[in-house]
Amino acid sequence: MSRDPDVPSSRKVSVSMIAPFPKDLVFSIITNPAEHKNFDGSGTVKDLVDGARITGIGDVFRIKMRMWGISYRIKNTVMEYSEGVVVAWAHLGKHRWRYELEEVSEGTLITETFDWSYSVFPWLIEFVGYPESHPSRMERSLKALIHFLEEQ
C-alpha cells in the first residue's frame, strides 16, 4: 500500500494479535460488515443498515452506532483494499479503520490501525483522547474477533 507523502504517519495507533486461523477466513469475517458488531471492542457498533461483503475500494456500507448515549447511523466508504491482505474504511470524519493480515506459522497476524492522519479535524480526535483510548478497545476487538472465529 502506498501512502500520500503529504500525510503525516505519526497520527495512527495500531494493535496486533495472532489468530490461529487461516488468513482467508479472518479476511472473510472482517470484510463482512454484518459481522462487525460481533467483534467490536468499543461497544459502539450495532446492526448493519445496508451494504454487502466488501470487495473493493469505493464499496459503501452503513452501520447503526451508539456512543455517549446517542444512536446514529454512519456511512463508511472503503478506501484501501487488497484481497486477503488489507481493508480500510472511512466515514464523514475521514479517519480510517484499517485491518492488515499477514500469514504466520501460528495462523494470521492481524493488525488493526486507527489512522487519523486523513481526518478533517485531527485536533478534535486528539482532544477527546481517542489516540490514548482506542488501543485498548482495539485489543478487545481483536480478542473478540478471535473468540468469534472460535465459535464458528
Buried (B, 14 or more C-beta within 10 A) or exposed (E): EEEEEEEEEEBBBBBBBBBEBBBEBBBEBBBBBBBBBBBBBBEBBBEBBEBEEBEEBEBBBBBBBEEEEEEEEBBBBBBBBBEBBBBBBBBEBBBBBBBBBEBEEEBBBBBBBBBBBBBEEBEEBBEEEBBEEBBEBBBBBBBBBBEEBEEE
